[in-house]
């Protein structure tokens, strides 16, 4: 996932499973501008995004 501010690829700082384990929170931070944000992703979406990282 890219930074919404500068479009640079962000680093995942932390990953937390939500209740029930069906989705995950990821805390991401942009190494360029320092912008940090959280994403809530379902497990399927999570795996889709991982598979697309090199695209
Ligand atoms: Zn940024």
mmCIF file of the protein (N, C-alpha, C, O) and its ligand, coordinates in Angstrom:
data_MODEL
# 
_entry.id   MODEL 
# 
loop_
_entity.id 
_entity.type 
_entity.pdbx_number_of_molecules 
1 polymer     1 
2 non-polymer 1 
# 
_entity_poly.entity_id                      1 
_entity_poly.type                           'polypeptide(L)' 
_entity_poly.nstd_linkage                   no 
_entity_poly.nstd_monomer                   no 
_entity_poly.pdbx_seq_one_letter_code       
;(UNK)(UNK)(UNK)(UNK)(UNK)(UNK)(UNK)(UNK)(UNK)(UNK)(UNK)(UNK)(UNK)(UNK)(UNK)(UNK)
(UNK)(UNK)(UNK)(UNK)(UNK)(UNK)(UNK)(UNK)(UNK)(UNK)(UNK)(UNK)(UNK)(UNK)(UNK)(UNK)
(UNK)(UNK)(UNK)(UNK)(UNK)(UNK)(UNK)(UNK)(UNK)(UNK)(UNK)(UNK)(UNK)(UNK)(UNK)(UNK)
(UNK)(UNK)(UNK)(UNK)(UNK)(UNK)(UNK)
;
_entity_poly.pdbx_seq_one_letter_code_can   XXXXXXXXXXXXXXXXXXXXXXXXXXXXXXXXXXXXXXXXXXXXXXXXXXXXXXX 
_entity_poly.pdbx_strand_id                 A 
# 
loop_
_entity_poly_seq.entity_id 
_entity_poly_seq.num 
_entity_poly_seq.mon_id 
_entity_poly_seq.hetero 
1 1  UNK n 
1 2  UNK n 
1 3  UNK n 
1 4  UNK n 
1 5  UNK n 
1 6  UNK n 
1 7  UNK n 
1 8  UNK n 
1 9  UNK n 
1 10 UNK n 
1 11 UNK n 
1 12 UNK n 
1 13 UNK n 
1 14 UNK n 
1 15 UNK n 
1 16 UNK n 
1 17 UNK n 
1 18 UNK n 
1 19 UNK n 
1 20 UNK n 
1 21 UNK n 
1 22 UNK n 
1 23 UNK n 
1 24 UNK n 
1 25 UNK n 
1 26 UNK n 
1 27 UNK n 
1 28 UNK n 
1 29 UNK n 
1 30 UNK n 
1 31 UNK n 
1 32 UNK n 
1 33 UNK n 
1 34 UNK n 
1 35 UNK n 
1 36 UNK n 
1 37 UNK n 
1 38 UNK n 
1 39 UNK n 
1 40 UNK n 
1 41 UNK n 
1 42 UNK n 
1 43 UNK n 
1 44 UNK n 
1 45 UNK n 
1 46 UNK n 
1 47 UNK n 
1 48 UNK n 
1 49 UNK n 
1 50 UNK n 
1 51 UNK n 
1 52 UNK n 
1 53 UNK n 
1 54 UNK n 
1 55 UNK n 
# 
loop_
_struct_asym.id 
_struct_asym.entity_id 
A 1 
B 2 
# 
loop_
_chem_comp.id 
_chem_comp.type 
_chem_comp.mon_nstd_flag 
UNK 'L-peptide linking' . 
ZN  non-polymer         . 
# 
_pdbx_entity_nonpoly.entity_id   2 
_pdbx_entity_nonpoly.name        ? 
_pdbx_entity_nonpoly.comp_id     ZN 
# 
_pdbx_nonpoly_scheme.asym_id         B 
_pdbx_nonpoly_scheme.entity_id       2 
_pdbx_nonpoly_scheme.mon_id          ZN 
_pdbx_nonpoly_scheme.ndb_seq_num     1 
_pdbx_nonpoly_scheme.pdb_seq_num     101 
_pdbx_nonpoly_scheme.auth_seq_num    101 
_pdbx_nonpoly_scheme.pdb_mon_id      ZN 
_pdbx_nonpoly_scheme.auth_mon_id     ZN 
_pdbx_nonpoly_scheme.pdb_strand_id   A 
_pdbx_nonpoly_scheme.pdb_ins_code    . 
# 
loop_
_atom_site.group_PDB 
_atom_site.id 
_atom_site.type_symbol 
_atom_site.label_atom_id 
_atom_site.label_alt_id 
_atom_site.label_comp_id 
_atom_site.label_asym_id 
_atom_site.label_entity_id 
_atom_site.label_seq_id 
_atom_site.pdbx_PDB_ins_code 
_atom_site.Cartn_x 
_atom_site.Cartn_y 
_atom_site.Cartn_z 
_atom_site.occupancy 
_atom_site.B_iso_or_equiv 
_atom_site.pdbx_formal_charge 
_atom_site.auth_seq_id 
_atom_site.auth_comp_id 
_atom_site.auth_asym_id 
_atom_site.auth_atom_id 
_atom_site.pdbx_PDB_model_num 
ATOM   1   N  N  . UNK A 1 1  ? 0.840   -1.204  0.000   1.00 0.00 ? 1   UNK A N  1 
ATOM   2   C  CA . UNK A 1 1  ? 0.000   0.000   0.000   1.00 0.00 ? 1   UNK A CA 1 
ATOM   3   C  C  . UNK A 1 1  ? 0.871   1.249   0.000   1.00 0.00 ? 1   UNK A C  1 
ATOM   4   O  O  . UNK A 1 1  ? 1.832   1.339   0.764   1.00 0.00 ? 1   UNK A O  1 
ATOM   5   N  N  . UNK A 1 2  ? 0.545   2.191   -0.837  1.00 0.00 ? 2   UNK A N  1 
ATOM   6   C  CA . UNK A 1 2  ? 1.340   3.403   -0.936  1.00 0.00 ? 2   UNK A CA 1 
ATOM   7   C  C  . UNK A 1 2  ? 0.810   4.511   -0.048  1.00 0.00 ? 2   UNK A C  1 
ATOM   8   O  O  . UNK A 1 2  ? -0.371  4.531   0.301   1.00 0.00 ? 2   UNK A O  1 
ATOM   9   N  N  . UNK A 1 3  ? 1.674   5.416   0.308   1.00 0.00 ? 3   UNK A N  1 
ATOM   10  C  CA . UNK A 1 3  ? 1.308   6.569   1.126   1.00 0.00 ? 3   UNK A CA 1 
ATOM   11  C  C  . UNK A 1 3  ? 0.265   7.424   0.417   1.00 0.00 ? 3   UNK A C  1 
ATOM   12  O  O  . UNK A 1 3  ? 0.436   7.764   -0.754  1.00 0.00 ? 3   UNK A O  1 
ATOM   13  N  N  . UNK A 1 4  ? -0.815  7.775   1.116   1.00 0.00 ? 4   UNK A N  1 
ATOM   14  C  CA . UNK A 1 4  ? -1.833  8.617   0.490   1.00 0.00 ? 4   UNK A CA 1 
ATOM   15  C  C  . UNK A 1 4  ? -1.360  10.046  0.251   1.00 0.00 ? 4   UNK A C  1 
ATOM   16  O  O  . UNK A 1 4  ? -2.005  10.801  -0.478  1.00 0.00 ? 4   UNK A O  1 
ATOM   17  N  N  . UNK A 1 5  ? -0.265  10.409  0.846   1.00 0.00 ? 5   UNK A N  1 
ATOM   18  C  CA . UNK A 1 5  ? 0.238   11.781  0.694   1.00 0.00 ? 5   UNK A CA 1 
ATOM   19  C  C  . UNK A 1 5  ? 1.275   11.906  -0.417  1.00 0.00 ? 5   UNK A C  1 
ATOM   20  O  O  . UNK A 1 5  ? 1.179   12.789  -1.269  1.00 0.00 ? 5   UNK A O  1 
ATOM   21  N  N  . UNK A 1 6  ? 2.262   11.019  -0.401  1.00 0.00 ? 6   UNK A N  1 
ATOM   22  C  CA . UNK A 1 6  ? 3.344   11.161  -1.383  1.00 0.00 ? 6   UNK A CA 1 
ATOM   23  C  C  . UNK A 1 6  ? 3.468   9.962   -2.308  1.00 0.00 ? 6   UNK A C  1 
ATOM   24  O  O  . UNK A 1 6  ? 4.329   9.948   -3.189  1.00 0.00 ? 6   UNK A O  1 
ATOM   25  N  N  . UNK A 1 7  ? 2.628   8.964   -2.122  1.00 0.00 ? 7   UNK A N  1 
ATOM   26  C  CA . UNK A 1 7  ? 2.546   7.805   -3.008  1.00 0.00 ? 7   UNK A CA 1 
ATOM   27  C  C  . UNK A 1 7  ? 3.744   6.878   -2.896  1.00 0.00 ? 7   UNK A C  1 
ATOM   28  O  O  . UNK A 1 7  ? 3.883   5.949   -3.693  1.00 0.00 ? 7   UNK A O  1 
ATOM   29  N  N  . UNK A 1 8  ? 4.594   7.111   -1.939  1.00 0.00 ? 8   UNK A N  1 
ATOM   30  C  CA . UNK A 1 8  ? 5.715   6.196   -1.749  1.00 0.00 ? 8   UNK A CA 1 
ATOM   31  C  C  . UNK A 1 8  ? 5.232   4.964   -1.003  1.00 0.00 ? 8   UNK A C  1 
ATOM   32  O  O  . UNK A 1 8  ? 4.285   5.035   -0.220  1.00 0.00 ? 8   UNK A O  1 
ATOM   33  N  N  . UNK A 1 9  ? 5.878   3.843   -1.245  1.00 0.00 ? 9   UNK A N  1 
ATOM   34  C  CA . UNK A 1 9  ? 5.493   2.609   -0.560  1.00 0.00 ? 9   UNK A CA 1 
ATOM   35  C  C  . UNK A 1 9  ? 5.747   2.744   0.937   1.00 0.00 ? 9   UNK A C  1 
ATOM   36  O  O  . UNK A 1 9  ? 6.791   3.235   1.365   1.00 0.00 ? 9   UNK A O  1 
ATOM   37  N  N  . UNK A 1 10 ? 4.772   2.299   1.720   1.00 0.00 ? 10  UNK A N  1 
ATOM   38  C  CA . UNK A 1 10 ? 4.887   2.428   3.174   1.00 0.00 ? 10  UNK A CA 1 
ATOM   39  C  C  . UNK A 1 10 ? 5.387   1.147   3.812   1.00 0.00 ? 10  UNK A C  1 
ATOM   40  O  O  . UNK A 1 10 ? 5.287   0.063   3.238   1.00 0.00 ? 10  UNK A O  1 
ATOM   41  N  N  . UNK A 1 11 ? 5.922   1.294   5.000   1.00 0.00 ? 11  UNK A N  1 
ATOM   42  C  CA . UNK A 1 11 ? 6.358   0.141   5.778   1.00 0.00 ? 11  UNK A CA 1 
ATOM   43  C  C  . UNK A 1 11 ? 5.284   -0.257  6.773   1.00 0.00 ? 11  UNK A C  1 
ATOM   44  O  O  . UNK A 1 11 ? 4.590   0.596   7.327   1.00 0.00 ? 11  UNK A O  1 
ATOM   45  N  N  . UNK A 1 12 ? 5.151   -1.551  6.996   1.00 0.00 ? 12  UNK A N  1 
ATOM   46  C  CA . UNK A 1 12 ? 4.236   -2.034  8.019   1.00 0.00 ? 12  UNK A CA 1 
ATOM   47  C  C  . UNK A 1 12 ? 4.970   -2.061  9.353   1.00 0.00 ? 12  UNK A C  1 
ATOM   48  O  O  . UNK A 1 12 ? 5.977   -2.751  9.506   1.00 0.00 ? 12  UNK A O  1 
ATOM   49  N  N  . UNK A 1 13 ? 4.462   -1.313  10.301  1.00 0.00 ? 13  UNK A N  1 
ATOM   50  C  CA . UNK A 1 13 ? 5.094   -1.243  11.613  1.00 0.00 ? 13  UNK A CA 1 
ATOM   51  C  C  . UNK A 1 13 ? 4.558   -2.323  12.531  1.00 0.00 ? 13  UNK A C  1 
ATOM   52  O  O  . UNK A 1 13 ? 5.306   -2.939  13.291  1.00 0.00 ? 13  UNK A O  1 
ATOM   53  N  N  . UNK A 1 14 ? 3.253   -2.547  12.453  1.00 0.00 ? 14  UNK A N  1 
ATOM   54  C  CA . UNK A 1 14 ? 2.643   -3.513  13.359  1.00 0.00 ? 14  UNK A CA 1 
ATOM   55  C  C  . UNK A 1 14 ? 1.432   -4.152  12.693  1.00 0.00 ? 14  UNK A C  1 
ATOM   56  O  O  . UNK A 1 14 ? 0.757   -3.527  11.875  1.00 0.00 ? 14  UNK A O  1 
ATOM   57  N  N  . UNK A 1 15 ? 1.172   -5.380  13.047  1.00 0.00 ? 15  UNK A N  1 
ATOM   58  C  CA . UNK A 1 15 ? -0.012  -6.079  12.556  1.00 0.00 ? 15  UNK A CA 1 
ATOM   59  C  C  . UNK A 1 15 ? -0.743  -6.674  13.739  1.00 0.00 ? 15  UNK A C  1 
ATOM   60  O  O  . UNK A 1 15 ? -0.151  -7.362  14.571  1.00 0.00 ? 15  UNK A O  1 
ATOM   61  N  N  . UNK A 1 16 ? -2.026  -6.406  13.807  1.00 0.00 ? 16  UNK A N  1 
ATOM   62  C  CA . UNK A 1 16 ? -2.806  -6.919  14.930  1.00 0.00 ? 16  UNK A CA 1 
ATOM   63  C  C  . UNK A 1 16 ? -4.061  -7.591  14.419  1.00 0.00 ? 16  UNK A C  1 
ATOM   64  O  O  . UNK A 1 16 ? -4.767  -7.061  13.561  1.00 0.00 ? 16  UNK A O  1 
ATOM   65  N  N  . UNK A 1 17 ? -4.324  -8.748  14.951  1.00 0.00 ? 17  UNK A N  1 
ATOM   66  C  CA . UNK A 1 17 ? -5.528  -9.474  14.610  1.00 0.00 ? 17  UNK A CA 1 
ATOM   67  C  C  . UNK A 1 17 ? -6.706  -8.881  15.380  1.00 0.00 ? 17  UNK A C  1 
ATOM   68  O  O  . UNK A 1 17 ? -6.622  -8.645  16.585  1.00 0.00 ? 17  UNK A O  1 
ATOM   69  N  N  . UNK A 1 18 ? -7.778  -8.650  14.678  1.00 0.00 ? 18  UNK A N  1 
ATOM   70  C  CA . UNK A 1 18 ? -8.963  -8.163  15.355  1.00 0.00 ? 18  UNK A CA 1 
ATOM   71  C  C  . UNK A 1 18 ? -9.702  -9.331  15.998  1.00 0.00 ? 18  UNK A C  1 
ATOM   72  O  O  . UNK A 1 18 ? -9.351  -10.491 15.784  1.00 0.00 ? 18  UNK A O  1 
ATOM   73  N  N  . UNK A 1 19 ? -10.695 -9.028  16.762  1.00 0.00 ? 19  UNK A N  1 
ATOM   74  C  CA . UNK A 1 19 ? -11.466 -10.070 17.415  1.00 0.00 ? 19  UNK A CA 1 
ATOM   75  C  C  . UNK A 1 19 ? -12.060 -11.018 16.376  1.00 0.00 ? 19  UNK A C  1 
ATOM   76  O  O  . UNK A 1 19 ? -12.640 -10.580 15.382  1.00 0.00 ? 19  UNK A O  1 
ATOM   77  N  N  . UNK A 1 20 ? -11.910 -12.312 16.616  1.00 0.00 ? 20  UNK A N  1 
ATOM   78  C  CA . UNK A 1 20 ? -12.432 -13.300 15.700  1.00 0.00 ? 20  UNK A CA 1 
ATOM   79  C  C  . UNK A 1 20 ? -11.414 -13.747 14.670  1.00 0.00 ? 20  UNK A C  1 
ATOM   80  O  O  . UNK A 1 20 ? -11.582 -14.805 14.063  1.00 0.00 ? 20  UNK A O  1 
ATOM   81  N  N  . UNK A 1 21 ? -10.384 -12.985 14.459  1.00 0.00 ? 21  UNK A N  1 
ATOM   82  C  CA . UNK A 1 21 ? -9.310  -13.376 13.552  1.00 0.00 ? 21  UNK A CA 1 
ATOM   83  C  C  . UNK A 1 21 ? -9.655  -13.248 12.081  1.00 0.00 ? 21  UNK A C  1 
ATOM   84  O  O  . UNK A 1 21 ? -8.869  -13.665 11.231  1.00 0.00 ? 21  UNK A O  1 
ATOM   85  N  N  . UNK A 1 22 ? -10.805 -12.686 11.760  1.00 0.00 ? 22  UNK A N  1 
ATOM   86  C  CA . UNK A 1 22 ? -11.196 -12.592 10.354  1.00 0.00 ? 22  UNK A CA 1 
ATOM   87  C  C  . UNK A 1 22 ? -10.596 -11.420 9.625   1.00 0.00 ? 22  UNK A C  1 
ATOM   88  O  O  . UNK A 1 22 ? -10.659 -11.344 8.398   1.00 0.00 ? 22  UNK A O  1 
ATOM   89  N  N  . UNK A 1 23 ? -10.020 -10.515 10.363  1.00 0.00 ? 23  UNK A N  1 
ATOM   90  C  CA . UNK A 1 23 ? -9.414  -9.352  9.730   1.00 0.00 ? 23  UNK A CA 1 
ATOM   91  C  C  . UNK A 1 23 ? -8.218  -8.895  10.554  1.00 0.00 ? 23  UNK A C  1 
ATOM   92  O  O  . UNK A 1 23 ? -8.042  -9.307  11.701  1.00 0.00 ? 23  UNK A O  1 
ATOM   93  N  N  . UNK A 1 24 ? -7.418  -8.056  9.964   1.00 0.00 ? 24  UNK A N  1 
ATOM   94  C  CA . UNK A 1 24 ? -6.224  -7.590  10.655  1.00 0.00 ? 24  UNK A CA 1 
ATOM   95  C  C  . UNK A 1 24 ? -6.119  -6.072  10.565  1.00 0.00 ? 24  UNK A C  1 
ATOM   96  O  O  . UNK A 1 24 ? -6.485  -5.454  9.566   1.00 0.00 ? 24  UNK A O  1 
ATOM   97  N  N  . UNK A 1 25 ? -5.619  -5.515  11.620  1.00 0.00 ? 25  UNK A N  1 
ATOM   98  C  CA . UNK A 1 25 ? -5.199  -4.120  11.601  1.00 0.00 ? 25  UNK A CA 1 
ATOM   99  C  C  . UNK A 1 25 ? -3.727  -4.061  11.231  1.00 0.00 ? 25  UNK A C  1 
ATOM   100 O  O  . UNK A 1 25 ? -2.919  -4.840  11.738  1.00 0.00 ? 25  UNK A O  1 
ATOM   101 N  N  . UNK A 1 26 ? -3.394  -3.165  10.374  1.00 0.00 ? 26  UNK A N  1 
ATOM   102 C  CA . UNK A 1 26 ? -1.973  -2.947  10.109  1.00 0.00 ? 26  UNK A CA 1 
ATOM   103 C  C  . UNK A 1 26 ? -1.668  -1.474  10.335  1.00 0.00 ? 26  UNK A C  1 
ATOM   104 O  O  . UNK A 1 26 ? -2.392  -0.592  9.875   1.00 0.00 ? 26  UNK A O  1 
ATOM   105 N  N  . UNK A 1 27 ? -0.611  -1.239  11.034  1.00 0.00 ? 27  UNK A N  1 
ATOM   106 C  CA . UNK A 1 27 ? -0.145  0.131   11.220  1.00 0.00 ? 27  UNK A CA 1 
ATOM   107 C  C  . UNK A 1 27 ? 1.007   0.351   10.248  1.00 0.00 ? 27  UNK A C  1 
ATOM   108 O  O  . UNK A 1 27 ? 1.996   -0.383  10.256  1.00 0.00 ? 27  UNK A O  1 
ATOM   109 N  N  . UNK A 1 28 ? 0.864   1.351   9.433   1.00 0.00 ? 28  UNK A N  1 
ATOM   110 C  CA . UNK A 1 28 ? 1.858   1.609   8.389   1.00 0.00 ? 28  UNK A CA 1 
ATOM   111 C  C  . UNK A 1 28 ? 2.452   2.999   8.565   1.00 0.00 ? 28  UNK A C  1 
ATOM   112 O  O  . UNK A 1 28 ? 1.804   3.909   9.082   1.00 0.00 ? 28  UNK A O  1 
ATOM   113 N  N  . UNK A 1 29 ? 3.667   3.140   8.136   1.00 0.00 ? 29  UNK A N  1 
ATOM   114 C  CA . UNK A 1 29 ? 4.302   4.448   8.198   1.00 0.00 ? 29  UNK A CA 1 
ATOM   115 C  C  . UNK A 1 29 ? 5.115   4.679   6.935   1.00 0.00 ? 29  UNK A C  1 
ATOM   116 O  O  . UNK A 1 29 ? 5.805   3.791   6.436   1.00 0.00 ? 29  UNK A O  1 
ATOM   117 N  N  . UNK A 1 30 ? 5.010   5.888   6.444   1.00 0.00 ? 30  UNK A N  1 
ATOM   118 C  CA . UNK A 1 30 ? 5.744   6.260   5.247   1.00 0.00 ? 30  UNK A CA 1 
ATOM   119 C  C  . UNK A 1 30 ? 7.154   6.709   5.621   1.00 0.00 ? 30  UNK A C  1 
ATOM   120 O  O  . UNK A 1 30 ? 7.315   7.604   6.452   1.00 0.00 ? 30  UNK A O  1 
ATOM   121 N  N  . UNK A 1 31 ? 8.173   6.101   5.021   1.00 0.00 ? 31  UNK A N  1 
ATOM   122 C  CA . UNK A 1 31 ? 9.549   6.473   5.361   1.00 0.00 ? 31  UNK A CA 1 
ATOM   123 C  C  . UNK A 1 31 ? 9.951   7.828   4.783   1.00 0.00 ? 31  UNK A C  1 
ATOM   124 O  O  . UNK A 1 31 ? 10.940  8.418   5.217   1.00 0.00 ? 31  UNK A O  1 
ATOM   125 N  N  . UNK A 1 32 ? 9.215   8.305   3.840   1.00 0.00 ? 32  UNK A N  1 
ATOM   126 C  CA . UNK A 1 32 ? 9.589   9.575   3.213   1.00 0.00 ? 32  UNK A CA 1 
ATOM   127 C  C  . UNK A 1 32 ? 9.034   10.776  3.995   1.00 0.00 ? 32  UNK A C  1 
ATOM   128 O  O  . UNK A 1 32 ? 9.787   11.668  4.385   1.00 0.00 ? 32  UNK A O  1 
ATOM   129 N  N  . UNK A 1 33 ? 7.712   10.791  4.222   1.00 0.00 ? 33  UNK A N  1 
ATOM   130 C  CA . UNK A 1 33 ? 7.116   11.978  4.831   1.00 0.00 ? 33  UNK A CA 1 
ATOM   131 C  C  . UNK A 1 33 ? 6.705   11.738  6.278   1.00 0.00 ? 33  UNK A C  1 
ATOM   132 O  O  . UNK A 1 33 ? 6.294   12.668  6.971   1.00 0.00 ? 33  UNK A O  1 
ATOM   133 N  N  . UNK A 1 34 ? 6.814   10.486  6.739   1.00 0.00 ? 34  UNK A N  1 
ATOM   134 C  CA . UNK A 1 34 ? 6.530   10.208  8.135   1.00 0.00 ? 34  UNK A CA 1 
ATOM   135 C  C  . UNK A 1 34 ? 5.058   10.040  8.450   1.00 0.00 ? 34  UNK A C  1 
ATOM   136 O  O  . UNK A 1 34 ? 4.694   9.864   9.613   1.00 0.00 ? 34  UNK A O  1 
ATOM   137 N  N  . UNK A 1 35 ? 4.215   10.090  7.450   1.00 0.00 ? 35  UNK A N  1 
ATOM   138 C  CA . UNK A 1 35 ? 2.787   9.934   7.667   1.00 0.00 ? 35  UNK A CA 1 
ATOM   139 C  C  . UNK A 1 35 ? 2.483   8.494   8.066   1.00 0.00 ? 35  UNK A C  1 
ATOM   140 O  O  . UNK A 1 35 ? 2.930   7.550   7.415   1.00 0.00 ? 35  UNK A O  1 
ATOM   141 N  N  . UNK A 1 36 ? 1.709   8.336   9.153   1.00 0.00 ? 36  UNK A N  1 
ATOM   142 C  CA . UNK A 1 36 ? 1.357   6.992   9.581   1.00 0.00 ? 36  UNK A CA 1 
ATOM   143 C  C  . UNK A 1 36 ? -0.153  6.848   9.624   1.00 0.00 ? 36  UNK A C  1 
ATOM   144 O  O  . UNK A 1 36 ? -0.880  7.812   9.865   1.00 0.00 ? 36  UNK A O  1 
ATOM   145 N  N  . UNK A 1 37 ? -0.608  5.636   9.387   1.00 0.00 ? 37  UNK A N  1 
ATOM   146 C  CA . UNK A 1 37 ? -2.039  5.383   9.359   1.00 0.00 ? 37  UNK A CA 1 
ATOM   147 C  C  . UNK A 1 37 ? -2.285  3.915   9.605   1.00 0.00 ? 37  UNK A C  1 
ATOM   148 O  O  . UNK A 1 37 ? -1.394  3.074   9.493   1.00 0.00 ? 37  UNK A O  1 
ATOM   149 N  N  . UNK A 1 38 ? -3.550  3.635   9.949   1.00 0.00 ? 38  UNK A N  1 
ATOM   150 C  CA . UNK A 1 38 ? -3.933  2.246   10.191  1.00 0.00 ? 38  UNK A CA 1 
ATOM   151 C  C  . UNK A 1 38 ? -4.861  1.779   9.101   1.00 0.00 ? 38  UNK A C  1 
ATOM   152 O  O  . UNK A 1 38 ? -5.657  2.553   8.569   1.00 0.00 ? 38  UNK A O  1 
ATOM   153 N  N  . UNK A 1 39 ? -4.757  0.518   8.774   1.00 0.00 ? 39  UNK A N  1 
ATOM   154 C  CA . UNK A 1 39 ? -5.704  -0.061  7.842   1.00 0.00 ? 39  UNK A CA 1 
ATOM   155 C  C  . UNK A 1 39 ? -6.355  -1.271  8.491   1.00 0.00 ? 39  UNK A C  1 
ATOM   156 O  O  . UNK A 1 39 ? -5.719  -2.005  9.248   1.00 0.00 ? 39  UNK A O  1 
ATOM   157 N  N  . UNK A 1 40 ? -7.604  -1.464  8.192   1.00 0.00 ? 40  UNK A N  1 
ATOM   158 C  CA . UNK A 1 40 ? -8.311  -2.662  8.637   1.00 0.00 ? 40  UNK A CA 1 
ATOM   159 C  C  . UNK A 1 40 ? -8.625  -3.474  7.399   1.00 0.00 ? 40  UNK A C  1 
ATOM   160 O  O  . UNK A 1 40 ? -9.348  -3.023  6.511   1.00 0.00 ? 40  UNK A O  1 
ATOM   161 N  N  . UNK A 1 41 ? -8.080  -4.665  7.348   1.00 0.00 ? 41  UNK A N  1 
ATOM   162 C  CA . UNK A 1 41 ? -8.211  -5.474  6.148   1.00 0.00 ? 41  UNK A CA 1 
ATOM   163 C  C  . UNK A 1 41 ? -8.758  -6.848  6.500   1.00 0.00 ? 41  UNK A C  1 
ATOM   164 O  O  . UNK A 1 41 ? -8.367  -7.442  7.505   1.00 0.00 ? 41  UNK A O  1 
ATOM   165 N  N  . UNK A 1 42 ? -9.649  -7.340  5.683   1.00 0.00 ? 42  UNK A N  1 
ATOM   166 C  CA . UNK A 1 42 ? -10.083 -8.712  5.880   1.00 0.00 ? 42  UNK A CA 1 
ATOM   167 C  C  . UNK A 1 42 ? -8.967  -9.650  5.462   1.00 0.00 ? 42  UNK A C  1 
ATOM   168 O  O  . UNK A 1 42 ? -8.042  -9.243  4.759   1.00 0.00 ? 42  UNK A O  1 
ATOM   169 N  N  . UNK A 1 43 ? -9.044  -10.861 5.876   1.00 0.00 ? 43  UNK A N  1 
ATOM   170 C  CA . UNK A 1 43 ? -7.957  -11.779 5.601   1.00 0.00 ? 43  UNK A CA 1 
ATOM   171 C  C  . UNK A 1 43 ? -7.792  -12.011 4.096   1.00 0.00 ? 43  UNK A C  1 
ATOM   172 O  O  . UNK A 1 43 ? -6.669  -12.046 3.593   1.00 0.00 ? 43  UNK A O  1 
ATOM   173 N  N  . UNK A 1 44 ? -8.884  -12.166 3.395   1.00 0.00 ? 44  UNK A N  1 
ATOM   174 C  CA . UNK A 1 44 ? -8.786  -12.375 1.957   1.00 0.00 ? 44  UNK A CA 1 
ATOM   175 C  C  . UNK A 1 44 ? -8.169  -11.167 1.265   1.00 0.00 ? 44  UNK A C  1 
ATOM   176 O  O  . UNK A 1 44 ? -7.274  -11.309 0.432   1.00 0.00 ? 44  UNK A O  1 
ATOM   177 N  N  . UNK A 1 45 ? -8.646  -9.993  1.612   1.00 0.00 ? 45  UNK A N  1 
ATOM   178 C  CA . UNK A 1 45 ? -8.080  -8.789  1.010   1.00 0.00 ? 45  UNK A CA 1 
ATOM   179 C  C  . UNK A 1 45 ? -6.608  -8.645  1.349   1.00 0.00 ? 45  UNK A C  1 
ATOM   180 O  O  . UNK A 1 45 ? -5.792  -8.248  0.516   1.00 0.00 ? 45  UNK A O  1 
ATOM   181 N  N  . UNK A 1 46 ? -6.295  -8.968  2.564   1.00 0.00 ? 46  UNK A N  1 
ATOM   182 C  CA . UNK A 1 46 ? -4.907  -8.907  3.016   1.00 0.00 ? 46  UNK A CA 1 
ATOM   183 C  C  . UNK A 1 46 ? -4.019  -9.758  2.113   1.00 0.00 ? 46  UNK A C  1 
ATOM   184 O  O  . UNK A 1 46 ? -2.956  -9.310  1.681   1.00 0.00 ? 46  UNK A O  1 
ATOM   185 N  N  . UNK A 1 47 ? -4.445  -10.960 1.834   1.00 0.00 ? 47  UNK A N  1 
ATOM   186 C  CA . UNK A 1 47 ? -3.637  -11.847 1.006   1.00 0.00 ? 47  UNK A CA 1 
ATOM   187 C  C  . UNK A 1 47 ? -3.586  -11.362 -0.438  1.00 0.00 ? 47  UNK A C  1 
ATOM   188 O  O  . UNK A 1 47 ? -2.563  -11.505 -1.108  1.00 0.00 ? 47  UNK A O  1 
ATOM   189 N  N  . UNK A 1 48 ? -4.673  -10.797 -0.913  1.00 0.00 ? 48  UNK A N  1 
ATOM   190 C  CA . UNK A 1 48 ? -4.673  -10.244 -2.268  1.00 0.00 ? 48  UNK A CA 1 
ATOM   191 C  C  . UNK A 1 48 ? -3.654  -9.123  -2.402  1.00 0.00 ? 48  UNK A C  1 
ATOM   192 O  O  . UNK A 1 48 ? -2.912  -9.049  -3.382  1.00 0.00 ? 48  UNK A O  1 
ATOM   193 N  N  . UNK A 1 49 ? -3.633  -8.264  -1.412  1.00 0.00 ? 49  UNK A N  1 
ATOM   194 C  CA . UNK A 1 49 ? -2.707  -7.127  -1.477  1.00 0.00 ? 49  UNK A CA 1 
ATOM   195 C  C  . UNK A 1 49 ? -1.259  -7.598  -1.411  1.00 0.00 ? 49  UNK A C  1 
ATOM   196 O  O  . UNK A 1 49 ? -0.386  -7.066  -2.097  1.00 0.00 ? 49  UNK A O  1 
ATOM   197 N  N  . UNK A 1 50 ? -1.025  -8.584  -0.591  1.00 0.00 ? 50  UNK A N  1 
ATOM   198 C  CA . UNK A 1 50 ? 0.332   -9.097  -0.513  1.00 0.00 ? 50  UNK A CA 1 
ATOM   199 C  C  . UNK A 1 50 ? 0.767   -9.667  -1.862  1.00 0.00 ? 50  UNK A C  1 
ATOM   200 O  O  . UNK A 1 50 ? 1.907   -9.481  -2.290  1.00 0.00 ? 50  UNK A O  1 
ATOM   201 N  N  . UNK A 1 51 ? -0.149  -10.359 -2.519  1.00 0.00 ? 51  UNK A N  1 
ATOM   202 C  CA . UNK A 1 51 ? 0.187   -10.985 -3.791  1.00 0.00 ? 51  UNK A CA 1 
ATOM   203 C  C  . UNK A 1 51 ? 0.452   -9.942  -4.867  1.00 0.00 ? 51  UNK A C  1 
ATOM   204 O  O  . UNK A 1 51 ? 1.152   -10.217 -5.843  1.00 0.00 ? 51  UNK A O  1 
ATOM   205 N  N  . UNK A 1 52 ? -0.092  -8.773  -4.696  1.00 0.00 ? 52  UNK A N  1 
ATOM   206 C  CA . UNK A 1 52 ? 0.048   -7.736  -5.723  1.00 0.00 ? 52  UNK A CA 1 
ATOM   207 C  C  . UNK A 1 52 ? 1.213   -6.788  -5.464  1.00 0.00 ? 52  UNK A C  1 
ATOM   208 O  O  . UNK A 1 52 ? 1.433   -5.846  -6.225  1.00 0.00 ? 52  UNK A O  1 
ATOM   209 N  N  . UNK A 1 53 ? 1.941   -7.034  -4.416  1.00 0.00 ? 53  UNK A N  1 
ATOM   210 C  CA . UNK A 1 53 ? 2.961   -6.053  -4.030  1.00 0.00 ? 53  UNK A CA 1 
ATOM   211 C  C  . UNK A 1 53 ? 4.015   -5.820  -5.126  1.00 0.00 ? 53  UNK A C  1 
ATOM   212 O  O  . UNK A 1 53 ? 4.541   -4.715  -5.257  1.00 0.00 ? 53  UNK A O  1 
ATOM   213 N  N  . UNK A 1 54 ? 4.309   -6.829  -5.883  1.00 0.00 ? 54  UNK A N  1 
ATOM   214 C  CA . UNK A 1 54 ? 5.348   -6.683  -6.881  1.00 0.00 ? 54  UNK A CA 1 
ATOM   215 C  C  . UNK A 1 54 ? 4.818   -6.180  -8.221  1.00 0.00 ? 54  UNK A C  1 
ATOM   216 O  O  . UNK A 1 54 ? 5.595   -5.941  -9.146  1.00 0.00 ? 54  UNK A O  1 
ATOM   217 N  N  . UNK A 1 55 ? 3.533   -6.023  -8.324  1.00 0.00 ? 55  UNK A N  1 
ATOM   218 C  CA . UNK A 1 55 ? 2.939   -5.580  -9.573  1.00 0.00 ? 55  UNK A CA 1 
ATOM   219 C  C  . UNK A 1 55 ? 3.274   -4.114  -9.845  1.00 0.00 ? 55  UNK A C  1 
ATOM   220 O  O  . UNK A 1 55 ? 2.854   -3.564  -10.863 1.00 0.00 ? 55  UNK A O  1 
HETATM 221 ZN ZN . ZN  B 2 .  ? 4.472   9.755   2.423   1.00 0.00 ? 101 ZN  A ZN 1 
# 
